[in-house]
């Protein structure tokens, strides 16, 4: 049995659910039907860092939202799959399209619909307030909350596992050009 660190070291594609993972899971709906989601800037930088390290970042979510499309554009995430009923099949297809083995894919989810996807990837991650069954299925659980640093914590864990965290940090603190 591989450790979470060994599993994260093999990741070449990291996919994320949105509600309850990249957000706190709240849906704010106004009288005209408009909704808004709150995203963490730190989580966003974590996703950007993964991409800069050569890890493909994808969003795979069951809901549809223009807000998710907008956030993905801001972060330059090209793979955004919304309205997905079968996240495991979506990940299988993503891996095939990118010529990756499922063992090279990770998925961060928080609730029962995420379990099939978590079961087939090499690295399954979750948030601390995820459903109990999801926490049991995960190889790694963030300490920080969903929408409040969990995705950034995950990004740093993956980068550390791949020996890339110091060089990524060096881009910001001037140690490495």
N, C-alpha and C positions, 0 to 999 in steps of 0.2 A: 504494500500500500504506500503510495507516494504521499509526501507531506504537502501541505498547502503551498509552501515555498517552492518545492519542486514542480508542482503543477503550474504555478504562476510563471515560473521560469520558461515554460514551454509555450506560453500564450503568444499568438500572432494576430488574433482577432478577439476583441473584447466587446461584447454586446450588452446593452442595458435596457431593462424595462424603464418606464418613465414614472408613472404614478406610484408613489410609495418607495421609489428608489432614487431617482434624480429629483423628485419633489417629495414633500412630506405626505403626499397622498390625498391632500384636501382638494376638493373641487369647489371653486367659488363661481357661482352662477348668478348673474344679475337678472333683473326683470325682463330684459330684452334677449335673454339667453346667452349673453356673452359670458365667457369663462376666462379666468386667468389662473396661471400656475406660477408659483414662486420657485425660481431656480437659484442655486448658490453660485456665485462668481468663482469661488474656490473649487467647487466641483467642476465647473466649466474649464478652468485651467488644468485640472487633473486630466480631463478628456483630451485637451489640446496636447498636453505633455505625452500622453500615450501615443497619439498620432505622430508627434515629432520624433518619438523613439522608434517609429516604424511599425507600430501596432495598429492594425485597422480597427477603427471604432465604429460601432453600429448601434442604432436604436431599433429595438424590436418591441412594439407595444400593441396591446389589444384595442386601445382607444384611438380615435382620430382627433387631431387637434391642429389647427393652423399655428397655434402657439408653439407646439413642438417643432414644426417645420421651421418657424422663424428662429428658434433657439439653435437648431441644428445648423442652419445657414450661418449664424453668427460664429459658431464654433468650427465651421467648415467640415461638418460631418456629412459625408456624401450618402451613406447608407442609412436611410430612415424608412423603416417598414412599419406602417400604422394599420390598424384594423386587422391585426394578425390573430387568427383564431387558433392556429397551431404553431406555437413558437419553436417547438422542437424541429418541425419540418422547415421552418424559415431558417433556422441555424444550419440545418443539414444542407439546404440549398446555398446559403452564403458560403459555407465551407467548400462545397463543390465548385462554386463559381470562382473562388479564390485559390483553388487547388491546395486546400488545407485539410488535414485530418481533424476530426472533431476533438481529438486530444489537444490540438493547438488553439482551441476556441474556449473562451470564458463567457459566462453569462451572470449578470447580477439581477436578481429578482427578489420579490418580497411576499408573494401570495401564491395560492394553490395553482392558478393558471400557469405559473412559472416553473412548476415542478418538472414537467416533461422535458423542458429545455435544460434545466439544471442537471437532469439525470444523464443527458447524452454528451455534455461537454467535458473537457478535461479539467476545467476549473470553475466551480460553482460558488458564487459569492452572494451574500445577503446583507441586510441591515439589521440592527439590534431589535427592532420592534416588528420584524417579519412574523408571519404565522409560524407557530411552533414546528410544524411539519417542514417548512422551508428552512428554518434554522437547522433542523436535524439533517437535511439533505445537503447543506452547504459545506464546502471544504474550508470556507473562511467567512467570518462575520465581522463587519466593521464595528468599531466602538462608537463612532460618531453617528448621528441620526440621518435618516433619509432626507435628502434635500438640505442638509446642514453639514456637509463635509464627508459623508460616507463614500461617495464616488471619488473624491480626492484622496481619501485614506486608501481606498482600493488602488488607485493609480500609483500612489507612492509605494504600496506593498509590491505591486507587480514590477515596477521599475527597480526597486531594491532587489527583488528576487532575480532579476535579470542582470544585476550588476550595473545598472544605468542611472541610479538615483543621484549619485554624486556628480556625474558628468552633466546631468540635466540641471541640477542646482547650480553647478559652475557657470552655466550660461547666464545666470541671473546675478550671481555674487562676484563675478569677475575673475574667478579662479581659472576658468577654462574659456578660451576664445571660441 
